[in-house]
Amino acid sequence: MSFVDLAAVASAIITVVTGVAAGVGYMSKNYKDKQAMAKVLVIALATVALFSAIFGVGVITTRPSIAVNHYTGVSLLGPAPTERSYNTVVVVTPPPTPPTITKTYNENRTLTCISSSCTKLGVVLNTIVVDTTHHSTTWNFTITNNGSAACTSMDVSLYLEDPTGKQIQGAQPGTLTEYNPIGAGQILQEYTTLAVVPQPGQTYTLHASPYCDTSGGSETDQLETFTFN
């Protein structure tokens, strides 16, 4: 029983006792039969005791208990008690949200075409942002159309190969790997997301293939290697 419950029971008992005392005082002034008064006093005290017991049991059984994450208490010798009745108020504490941890690598690498037919696209990898919370990396590029004609469809398909040979494809969020128009001489800031957090000290290889529908089609760029710390 909590302090609030004890206070409620005590207050009720005091009220009843006060009433009984007032009644006994009145009877002592107006009745001369002391034996009858004693019987009345015994009955009154028994009534007070019965009322107090009923009230106390009612408070204990009807008051809601508080369960935090479904536990109503702490046990040192066994499982902690859990909520046991329909009138339990369950308070669930959400797990703490881990902080977003990011690390940015400044690259400023220009990708170099090594195929026989090259597009007029200049592709520069600016930064790599590692997001350990969401287990992903964001690759930010600057794309420049150095040709005299617009590309009505332009994209850069790429994947990262880890030391085991696993390929992690660039995808959304980001539109680098989606078809986009780019005008002659236009510069676009594009990015793509890879679902990987690179392991420190491991070497990864980037495979990239820029594409422009009006400027040489698709090309193969020189492999770029990365070692993260």
Secondary structure, DSSP 4 states (H G I P E B T S, - for coil): --HHHHHHHHHHHHHHHHHHHHHHHHHHHH---HHHHHHHHHHHHHHHHHHHHHHHHHHHHHSPPEEETTB-S--SSSPPPB--STT-EEEPPPPPPPPP-EEEEEEEEEP-B-SSS--SEEEEEEEEEEETTTTEEEEEEEEEE-SSS-EEEEEEEEEEE-TTS-EEE-BSSSSTTS-EEE-TT-EEEEEEEES--PPTT-EEEEEEEEEETTTTEE--BPPEEEE--
